[in-house]
């Protein structure tokens, strides 16, 4: 049986990113689908509840919608996405001019497990040798490697009482 909210995230992302291509010239939605699949797999390996794994997959599909399209957080909420999903997408949205690793540090500081898992999955896809990105500057690979290291350490340190949205109060 299909996970309808996740299918909705895929459809939403495909529409929002229609016509966009990545730095390798491939349709951008390929990246989104791979990030979504990796994020769900990470959540499952971490033993997160099914709901959190589904949210990770949804955030994977939507992680660049606010940053790279005209979509807003309110648009995502109006489309019926859970506030945990929208919060993670907002955390993954890098403000113009803000240094990349500073944004990653902010994601880690938030304690939002969904955002951390999806950012790690995004880094892994960007580092995958099968995904040649000839137009990406070499320093991008270094920052993706550093970001992935930071996120792996942070995820390993999260207490089991951490929820999808951060530490339980």
Helices and strands as residue ranges (DSSP letters): H 4-16, H 28-45, H 50-62, H 65-68, H 73-78, H 83-91, H 100-110, H 113-127, H 138-157, E 162-163, E 166-167
